């Protein structure tokens, strides 16, 4: 068996190698070539299956955070106990664990959860960027939060991958509202906190359709966070997301390594917003799907900025960060921004994206 301490390294360097190869192929392509590229679905499926099974087969231990707690709960169900995982309102997750406990062992359970995590993410990538599915999926896997939510916060990762699929249907030309609603309902009842990205997606779909307004709200959120400080956190605690308000006050080994106003993570968060500003406002390139994705990300991230000083705000940040890679990838693969230089610019951003994750995992996090 592979020692637990090597799982993150193996996963990261596997994704780095595939990203470098894909970026080298992409770098010489114009936008017209990228737009007409054939589907890479089969390869994306194979890679996703292998990596999902690899992560799901990880050993149980403290290096994978909440995995031990999930296994304990799973074993309680196996022996006939009745244990709620988190908030009992998240009944779909509770039912899912209880059913799995009766028909499989814990290792198979974790593999199944990761297959769902990768599967819903891949489904969303296929729907949103069907011409470059593998590149889009590599953007997703290359995000520095992806591995963590496949091995530690697995319920949150599972639920947010379903949200991503739901948003992909909301973005589709024929707007399949029923499928969106079913997926959103499932996500909320797996992890109540997904009510935030779902709510802002609905707001973006119905009302805030122009990125300028979402962008101004994001700027305002920085000013509010800087001037009002911890009092904003108290307001969010009083509102709560199920029992998720404890995220903002409870110490955990997975919290950010520094407290206070996180300028470093604010800069990280702003990259898709900066790209969006350049594409939508400066260049005037309009695309309904892109603006819905961008507005949803920007609004959800603005709420995190307001509670950025909290000990446990990384989990709140993930409620926007799970969209970060797709908001970066979509305009690079679907919108004519740089013409003949599109592939070169896209590959540079792709490499910078994975380089940031490598830096965080190697020197910083």
Number of C-alpha atoms within 10 A of each C-alpha: 6 10 8 15 13 10 19 17 14 14 16 20 14 14 19 20 11 16 24 15 11 17 21 16 13 23 16 16 21 18 22 15 15 20 17 10 13 12 15 15 19 11 12 20 18 11 18 23 16 12 21 22 19 15 20 21 21 20 18 18 14 13 15 21 18 18 21 16 15 20 20 14 20 24 19 15 20 20 10 11 12 12 16 17 19 17 16 14 17 19 18 17 24 22 14 12 24 22 14 17 22 14 10 11 14 20 15 16 20 23 21 17 22 28 22 18 25 26 20 21 26 24 20 24 28 22 15 25 22 20 21 25 26 26 23 29 27 22 25 26 23 28 22 23 19 20 20 16 21 25 25 20 19 21 23 23 28 25 25 31 25 29 30 27 25 27 29 22 22 23 23 14 9 8 13 14 15 12 15 21 16 12 20 25 19 20 28 23 20 27 25 21 23 25 19 19 24 25 15 20 26 16 16 22 20 10 10 19 17 17 24 15 14 23 20 13 16 24 14 15 20 20 14 15 22 15 11 12 18 16 13 18 22 16 11 16 18 9 11 15 17 16 14 19 19 13 20 23 15 11 13 11 9 17 17 19 9 10 13 12 18 15 11 8 14 16 10 15 20 15 15 21 23 13 17 25 17 14 18 19 14 10 11 10 16 14 13 14 19 23 24 27 24 32 29 30 27 30 28 26 26 26 22 26 28 26 29 29 22 26 21 23 21 20 21 24 21 21 25 23 25 25 25 26 22 26 27 25 24 19 23 24 24 19 19 18 17 14 14 15 15 24 25 20 21 22 23 15 17 25 19 12 21 24 16 15 19 19 12 12 14 10 7 9 12
